[in-house]
């Protein structure tokens, strides 16, 4: 028969402040960047890819939408939500 022995670490020994610290540090770094007026390139790229993914006005792949937005200012403004689409 197998026996299960308890672990030396108990929930009572965990400090919630230490567990939450890394997430708080990441959030403060991002908020610092936003307040300084700059965003990390990864964040900007993720936002733009999500905007292109959500766009349903063109049935194209995301790289093709990206290229089309680079060539056509009207489409870029539509994806960014700056002005309505004029067809």
C-alpha positions as CSV (number, residue, x, y, z in Angstrom):
1,X,0.0,0.0,0.0
2,X,1.2,3.5,-0.8
3,X,1.2,6.3,1.8
4,X,0.9,9.9,1.0
5,X,3.1,12.2,3.1
6,X,2.2,15.9,3.6
7,X,4.3,18.5,1.9
8,X,6.5,20.7,4.1
9,X,5.0,23.8,2.5
10,X,1.6,24.8,3.8
11,X,-0.8,27.5,2.6
12,X,-0.4,29.3,5.9
13,X,3.3,29.8,5.1
14,X,2.6,31.6,1.8
15,X,2.7,35.4,1.9
16,X,0.1,36.9,-0.5
17,X,2.1,40.1,-0.9
18,X,5.1,38.2,-2.3
19,X,2.9,36.2,-4.7
20,X,1.3,39.4,-6.0
21,X,4.6,41.4,-6.3
22,X,5.7,40.4,-9.8
23,X,2.3,41.2,-11.3
24,X,2.4,44.6,-9.6
25,X,5.9,45.3,-10.8
26,X,4.8,44.5,-14.4
27,X,1.8,46.7,-14.2
28,X,3.7,49.6,-12.7
29,X,6.3,49.4,-15.5
30,X,3.5,49.5,-18.2
31,X,1.7,52.3,-16.5
32,X,5.0,54.2,-16.3
33,X,5.5,53.8,-20.0
34,X,1.9,54.9,-20.7
35,X,2.3,58.0,-18.5
36,X,5.6,58.9,-20.2
37,X,3.8,58.8,-23.6
38,X,5.5,55.7,-24.9
39,X,4.4,52.1,-25.3
40,X,6.6,49.1,-25.8
41,X,6.7,48.0,-29.4
42,X,5.3,44.6,-28.5
43,X,2.1,46.3,-27.1
44,X,1.7,48.5,-30.2
45,X,2.1,45.5,-32.5
46,X,-0.4,43.4,-30.5
47,X,-3.0,46.3,-30.6
48,X,-2.6,46.8,-34.3
49,X,-2.9,43.0,-35.1
50,X,-6.0,42.8,-33.0
51,X,-7.5,45.8,-34.8
52,X,-6.8,44.2,-38.2
53,X,-8.2,40.9,-37.0
54,X,-11.4,42.6,-35.9
55,X,-11.9,44.4,-39.2
56,X,-14.5,42.8,-41.3
57,X,-14.7,45.3,-44.2
58,X,-12.1,43.2,-46.2
59,X,-11.9,39.5,-46.4
60,X,-8.1,39.2,-46.5
61,X,-5.4,37.8,-44.4
62,X,-3.9,39.9,-41.6
63,X,-0.6,40.5,-43.5
64,X,-2.5,41.6,-46.6
65,X,-4.7,44.0,-44.5
66,X,-1.5,45.3,-42.9
67,X,0.0,46.0,-46.4
68,X,-3.3,47.5,-47.6
69,X,-3.4,49.8,-44.6
70,X,0.1,51.0,-45.4
71,X,-0.9,52.0,-48.9
72,X,-4.4,53.4,-48.3
73,X,-4.9,56.1,-45.7
74,X,-8.7,55.8,-45.8
75,X,-8.5,52.1,-44.9
76,X,-6.0,52.9,-42.1
77,X,-8.3,55.5,-40.7
78,X,-11.2,53.1,-40.8
79,X,-9.2,50.4,-39.0
80,X,-8.1,52.8,-36.3
81,X,-11.6,54.1,-35.9
82,X,-10.7,57.7,-36.8
83,X,-13.4,58.3,-39.4
84,X,-16.3,56.5,-41.0
85,X,-15.9,54.5,-44.2
86,X,-16.8,56.4,-47.4
87,X,-17.8,53.9,-50.1
